Amino acid sequence: MPTFSTSRFGTIEYQDDSVIQFPFGLPGFEEERQFVAIEHTASRPIVFLQSLTRPDLCFITLPVLVVKRDYRLAISPADLKSLALPCDRQPEIGTDVLCLAFISVAEGRLPTANLLAPVVVNLKTRVALQAIQEESAYSHQYPLLDSRPEAECS
């Protein structure tokens, strides 16, 4: 079984058939093409996308349906073709594809999820891309927590 030394998780073992392939990389990280999804019981439902070429590159993601239960995926015909998915219908999350939202955490701000451009992984081939949904009402900064102050006890 292959291993890889990461800066956050130490040495990890993974199976070759579990590698997620990004043929076009990710925006801003075009050279990064191979990742492995890491899940830990203590941090579920968080999925860490760990690069297999850069030990220090790891993205925090959440399944989109955890972020927004009624999320509707709308992948372009070009992206469906790139993922080798049928072009006559949208794929079903959890059956056809894994769909993850990148999480942004900044000091002094509430965490947000990028629902506008989720990572979509073909579950059969493990080929993935970041599917930018151009005509979507979703935000790239969807709030994960309610920003309203808690009511004070009387």
Phi, psi and omega in degrees: 000130180294154176231160178211134179270122180251161179278341183253331187244005184071209179277127179246150172254145178211161177262143181306322182282000176262355181290132177266123184260125175251093184303332182252008185069199177239149178307125182089346180223048186301332181280347180272112187240348182232128180225160172232139178275128179243127176235136176240138181307318184292338183245012179299141014265015180298137174240122177268127175261104184263125175296144176260011174238337180238109182302334184267358184257111180215126179260143174266128179225163172226146172302135184301327181288343172284322180287313182218105187304327182260024181302136178241120180278135177225090183268137180294156176304322179296318179291322176300317179296316179299328180272001183058043178251154179303137182273355184268000179201160175280142180289154178269126179294130179093335178256307181266321186223154166264135183231116185240143176255130174293140179253134176249130178232118179234143181302131178081003180231155175286148179293148179230161177241143177269096178270347180286329184223074181285160170276127180241125183242124173291117185293336180278319186257344184067018174275139186221163172202166173266112186270101179280117183267092190298322182251058184241150175273356180286155182255155172276357178227056180286121184293135179271335182236152176287128183272359179286139178294147179292147178292139179282147178284144179270000000 
